[in-house]
Amino acid sequence: MPVLLKCPTCETKYRWNAGIETAPEFCPNPDCDWQDTKRADDDVVMPFIRSARTTANDKVYRQMEAGSEQRVQLAAEAAGCSPADMSSLKITNLSDRKDTEIAAMPVQNAVTQHMEQMNAKGGQFGFSGNGSEWAAGVNDGSVTVNGKVTKGIAPRAGANALGAIQRRNMGL
């Protein structure tokens, strides 16, 4: 397979038929004195492979990082403080791995630790399920607050209570 190579010294480009010809040991340019130094067989060599896809993905990450730097400057100006005080807004550890669901680093704080503990004990928090229980009418709208279970769905309970208080105070 023909491959286009470039001399690391003079940057002269030349073709090499990989698999057919032996690897070049010197630059074909007569004015260049570059020679290939033989490396050990156990050296790890990784080629730089750039394509339109990798370029586009890399550009997105770099733009996000540059945008975060601008937000640091704008936030510092708005708050009247130095950009160093707003440095926590800057993105410095964006994950560009393909095996993650999102690019942001996972949050680990007291809240997420408590949620993980609740989950390990079988507790539920937030929205769970796929919503089918609501469509099927299985959920009765009960709410538990401080151990007291209140049942029934009252979408305008607050507004109705306010109206009742106003009517009672106005003598209606």
C-alpha atoms as a printed R data frame, in Angstrom:
    type eleno elety resid chain resno       x      y      z
1   ATOM     1    CA   MET     A     1   0.000  0.000  0.000
2   ATOM     2    CA   PRO     A     2   1.559  3.347 -0.988
3   ATOM     3    CA   VAL     A     3   2.119  5.772  1.869
4   ATOM     4    CA   LEU     A     4   3.235  9.388  1.727
5   ATOM     5    CA   LEU     A     5   6.119 10.057  4.144
6   ATOM     6    CA   LYS     A     6   7.720 13.337  5.158
7   ATOM     7    CA   CYS     A     7  11.331 13.790  6.220
8   ATOM     8    CA   PRO     A     8  11.470 15.065  9.815
9   ATOM     9    CA   THR     A     9  14.436 17.336  9.007
10  ATOM    10    CA   CYS     A    10  13.818 18.947  5.613
11  ATOM    11    CA   GLU     A    11  10.099 18.041  5.302
12  ATOM    12    CA   THR     A    12  10.552 16.567  1.811
13  ATOM    13    CA   LYS     A    13   7.577 14.363  0.922
14  ATOM    14    CA   TYR     A    14   8.114 11.009 -0.794
15  ATOM    15    CA   ARG     A    15   6.181  7.811 -1.499
16  ATOM    16    CA   TRP     A    16   6.885  4.491  0.116
17  ATOM    17    CA   ASN     A    17   5.149  1.233 -0.797
18  ATOM    18    CA   ALA     A    18   4.556 -0.310  2.609
19  ATOM    19    CA   GLY     A    19   4.713 -4.071  2.607
20  ATOM    20    CA   ILE     A    20   6.559 -4.169 -0.723
21  ATOM    21    CA   GLU     A    21   9.619 -2.018 -0.103
22  ATOM    22    CA   THR     A    22  11.780 -1.932  2.994
23  ATOM    23    CA   ALA     A    23  11.415  1.076  5.236
24  ATOM    24    CA   PRO     A    24  13.501  4.073  4.111
25  ATOM    25    CA   GLU     A    25  16.680  4.570  6.090
26  ATOM    26    CA   PHE     A    26  17.573  8.032  4.801
27  ATOM    27    CA   CYS     A    27  15.947 11.045  3.157
28  ATOM    28    CA   PRO     A    28  15.814 10.916 -0.665
29  ATOM    29    CA   ASN     A    29  16.686 14.632 -0.824
30  ATOM    30    CA   PRO     A    30  20.443 14.814 -1.621
31  ATOM    31    CA   ASP     A    31  20.780 18.084  0.345
32  ATOM    32    CA   CYS     A    32  19.461 16.486  3.540
33  ATOM    33    CA   ASP     A    33  21.613 14.368  5.839
34  ATOM    34    CA   TRP     A    34  18.805 12.698  7.871
35  ATOM    35    CA   GLN     A    35  19.237  9.006  8.567
36  ATOM    36    CA   ASP     A    36  16.852  6.731 10.411
37  ATOM    37    CA   THR     A    37  18.206  5.616 13.751
38  ATOM    38    CA   LYS     A    38  17.187  2.045 14.398
39  ATOM    39    CA   ARG     A    39  15.039  1.720 17.471
40  ATOM    40    CA   ALA     A    40  14.535 -1.312 19.634
41  ATOM    41    CA   ASP     A    41  11.746 -3.720 18.724
42  ATOM    42    CA   ASP     A    42  10.030 -3.180 22.054
43  ATOM    43    CA   ASP     A    43   9.673  0.610 21.608
44  ATOM    44    CA   VAL     A    44   6.065  1.704 21.572
45  ATOM    45    CA   VAL     A    45   5.305  3.682 18.431
46  ATOM    46    CA   MET     A    46   1.981  5.403 17.983
47  ATOM    47    CA   PRO     A    47   1.176  7.147 14.720
48  ATOM    48    CA   PHE     A    48  -0.701 10.431 14.652
49  ATOM    49    CA   ILE     A    49  -3.929  9.784 12.795
50  ATOM    50    CA   ARG     A    50  -6.053 12.808 11.979
51  ATOM    51    CA   SER     A    51  -9.332 12.677 10.132
52  ATOM    52    CA   ALA     A    52 -12.225 15.072  9.659
53  ATOM    53    CA   ARG     A    53 -14.104 13.309 12.451
54  ATOM    54    CA   THR     A    54 -11.302 13.558 15.017
55  ATOM    55    CA   THR     A    55 -10.620 17.154 14.006
56  ATOM    56    CA   ALA     A    56 -14.289 18.113 14.446
57  ATOM    57    CA   ASN     A    57 -14.559 16.408 17.840
58  ATOM    58    CA   ASP     A    58 -11.346 17.980 19.052
59  ATOM    59    CA   LYS     A    59 -12.551 21.386 17.875
60  ATOM    60    CA   VAL     A    60 -15.795 21.044 19.862
61  ATOM    61    CA   TYR     A    61 -13.906 20.276 23.072
62  ATOM    62    CA   ARG     A    62 -11.464 23.135 22.536
63  ATOM    63    CA   GLN     A    63 -14.342 25.561 21.863
64  ATOM    64    CA   MET     A    64 -16.064 24.460 25.074
65  ATOM    65    CA   GLU     A    65 -12.871 25.055 27.036
66  ATOM    66    CA   ALA     A    66 -12.349 28.465 25.392
67  ATOM    67    CA   GLY     A    67 -15.979 29.384 26.136
68  ATOM    68    CA   SER     A    68 -15.501 28.521 29.784
69  ATOM    69    CA   GLU     A    69 -12.486 30.851 29.921
70  ATOM    70    CA   GLN     A    70 -14.643 33.668 28.521
71  ATOM    71    CA   ARG     A    71 -17.346 32.932 31.120
72  ATOM    72    CA   VAL     A    72 -14.736 33.252 33.862
73  ATOM    73    CA   GLN     A    73 -13.789 36.715 32.557
74  ATOM    74    CA   LEU     A    74 -17.428 37.841 32.219
75  ATOM    75    CA   ALA     A    75 -18.378 36.520 35.660
76  ATOM    76    CA   ALA     A    76 -15.395 38.274 37.240
77  ATOM    77    CA   GLU     A    77 -16.365 41.555 35.576
78  ATOM    78    CA   ALA     A    78 -20.013 41.181 36.648
79  ATOM    79    CA   ALA     A    79 -19.078 40.350 40.240
80  ATOM    80    CA   GLY     A    80 -16.334 42.964 40.412
81  ATOM    81    CA   CYS     A    81 -13.642 40.535 41.485
82  ATOM    82    CA   SER     A    82 -10.552 38.969 39.972
83  ATOM    83    CA   PRO     A    83 -10.757 36.105 37.460
84  ATOM    84    CA   ALA     A    84  -8.845 33.937 39.956
85  ATOM    85    CA   ASP     A    85 -11.880 34.077 42.261
86  ATOM    86    CA   MET     A    86 -14.043 32.685 39.449
87  ATOM    87    CA   SER     A    87 -11.576 30.013 38.339
88  ATOM    88    CA   SER     A    88 -13.951 27.230 39.387
89  ATOM    89    CA   LEU     A    89 -16.096 28.076 36.334
90  ATOM    90    CA   LYS     A    90 -13.304 27.110 33.951
91  ATOM    91    CA   ILE     A    91 -13.492 23.675 32.340
92  ATOM    92    CA   THR     A    92 -10.137 21.969 32.738
93  ATOM    93    CA   ASN     A    93 -10.965 18.276 32.861
94  ATOM    94    CA   LEU     A    94 -13.393 17.607 30.028
95  ATOM    95    CA   SER     A    95 -13.553 13.915 29.259
96  ATOM    96    CA   ASP     A    96 -13.256 13.065 25.566
97  ATOM    97    CA   ARG     A    97 -13.722  9.341 26.073
98  ATOM    98    CA   LYS     A    98 -16.232  7.598 23.830
99  ATOM    99    CA   ASP     A    99 -17.388  5.083 26.466
100 ATOM   100    CA   THR     A   100 -19.063  7.679 28.687
101 ATOM   101    CA   GLU     A   101 -22.596  8.963 28.380
102 ATOM   102    CA   ILE     A   102 -21.666 12.619 28.884
103 ATOM   103    CA   ALA     A   103 -18.435 14.560 28.516
104 ATOM   104    CA   ALA     A   104 -18.608 16.284 31.897
105 ATOM   105    CA   MET     A   105 -16.771 14.701 34.771
106 ATOM   106    CA   PRO     A   106 -19.082 12.964 37.274
107 ATOM   107    CA   VAL     A   107 -20.044 15.013 40.330
108 ATOM   108    CA   GLN     A   108 -18.912 13.592 43.666
109 ATOM   109    CA   ASN     A   109 -20.136 15.564 46.664
110 ATOM   110    CA   ALA     A   110 -22.172 15.055 49.833
111 ATOM   111    CA   VAL     A   111 -25.470 14.977 47.923
112 ATOM   112    CA   THR     A   112 -24.377 12.336 45.408
113 ATOM   113    CA   GLN     A   113 -22.826 10.250 48.209
114 ATOM   114    CA   HIS     A   114 -26.130 10.367 50.125
115 ATOM   115    CA   MET     A   115 -28.044  9.398 46.980
116 ATOM   116    CA   GLU     A   116 -25.715  6.431 46.429
117 ATOM   117    CA   GLN     A   117 -26.226  5.329 50.058
118 ATOM   118    CA   MET     A   118 -30.009  5.562 49.675
119 ATOM   119    CA   ASN     A   119 -29.849  3.625 46.417
120 ATOM   120    CA   ALA     A   120 -27.714  0.900 48.039
121 ATOM   121    CA   LYS     A   121 -30.341  0.493 50.794
122 ATOM   122    CA   GLY     A   122 -33.133  0.147 48.230
123 ATOM   123    CA   GLY     A   123 -34.512  3.645 48.644
124 ATOM   124    CA   GLN     A   124 -35.839  5.697 45.763
125 ATOM   125    CA   PHE     A   125 -35.334  9.343 45.020
126 ATOM   126    CA   GLY     A   126 -36.117 11.608 42.102
127 ATOM   127    CA   PHE     A   127 -38.081 10.311 39.173
128 ATOM   128    CA   SER     A   128 -37.997  6.561 38.769
129 ATOM   129    CA   GLY     A   129 -39.572  4.231 36.271
130 ATOM   130    CA   ASN     A   130 -40.472  5.066 32.707
131 ATOM   131    CA   GLY     A   131 -43.779  6.854 33.374
132 ATOM   132    CA   SER     A   132 -45.964  3.905 32.399
133 ATOM   133    CA   GLU     A   133 -47.398  3.713 35.935
134 ATOM   134    CA   TRP     A   134 -48.828  7.217 35.459
135 ATOM   135    CA   ALA     A   135 -50.355  6.360 32.086
136 ATOM   136    CA   ALA     A   136 -51.909  3.173 33.458
137 ATOM   137    CA   GLY     A   137 -53.401  4.974 36.465
138 ATOM   138    CA   VAL     A   138 -51.480  2.787 38.908
139 ATOM   139    CA   ASN     A   139 -50.117  5.693 40.881
140 ATOM   140    CA   ASP     A   140 -52.741  7.091 43.239
141 ATOM   141    CA   GLY     A   141 -50.959 10.397 43.785
142 ATOM   142    CA   SER     A   142 -50.019  9.664 47.389
143 ATOM   143    CA   VAL     A   143 -47.259 11.753 48.917
144 ATOM   144    CA   THR     A   144 -45.266 10.915 52.042
145 ATOM   145    CA   VAL     A   145 -44.086 13.862 54.135
146 ATOM   146    CA   ASN     A   146 -42.445 13.235 57.516
147 ATOM   147    CA   GLY     A   147 -43.970  9.760 57.672
148 ATOM   148    CA   LYS     A   148 -47.546 10.979 57.003
149 ATOM   149    CA   VAL     A   149 -49.124  9.659 53.786
150 ATOM   150    CA   THR     A   150 -51.500 11.971 51.970
151 ATOM   151    CA   LYS     A   151 -53.551 10.428 49.169
152 ATOM   152    CA   GLY     A   152 -55.466 11.936 46.301
153 ATOM   153    CA   ILE     A   153 -54.555 14.155 43.435
154 ATOM   154    CA   ALA     A   154 -55.381 17.824 43.967
155 ATOM   155    CA   PRO     A   155 -53.644 19.823 41.239
156 ATOM   156    CA   ARG     A   156 -54.986 23.188 42.475
157 ATOM   157    CA   ALA     A   157 -54.953 22.524 46.219
158 ATOM   158    CA   GLY     A   158 -52.919 25.639 47.018
159 ATOM   159    CA   ALA     A   159 -55.048 27.940 44.880
160 ATOM   160    CA   ASN     A   160 -58.266 26.404 46.248
161 ATOM   161    CA   ALA     A   161 -57.073 26.865 49.830
162 ATOM   162    CA   LEU     A   162 -56.178 30.489 49.137
163 ATOM   163    CA   GLY     A   163 -59.629 31.083 47.626
164 ATOM   164    CA   ALA     A   164 -61.318 29.500 50.652
165 ATOM   165    CA   ILE     A   165 -59.351 31.712 53.059
166 ATOM   166    CA   GLN     A   166 -60.191 34.824 51.062
167 ATOM   167    CA   ARG     A   167 -63.901 33.938 50.915
168 ATOM   168    CA   ARG     A   168 -63.981 33.257 54.685
169 ATOM   169    CA   ASN     A   169 -62.221 36.541 55.511
170 ATOM   170    CA   MET     A   170 -64.474 38.547 53.221
171 ATOM   171    CA   GLY     A   171 -67.610 36.926 54.603
172 ATOM   172    CA   LEU     A   172 -68.690 35.392 51.304
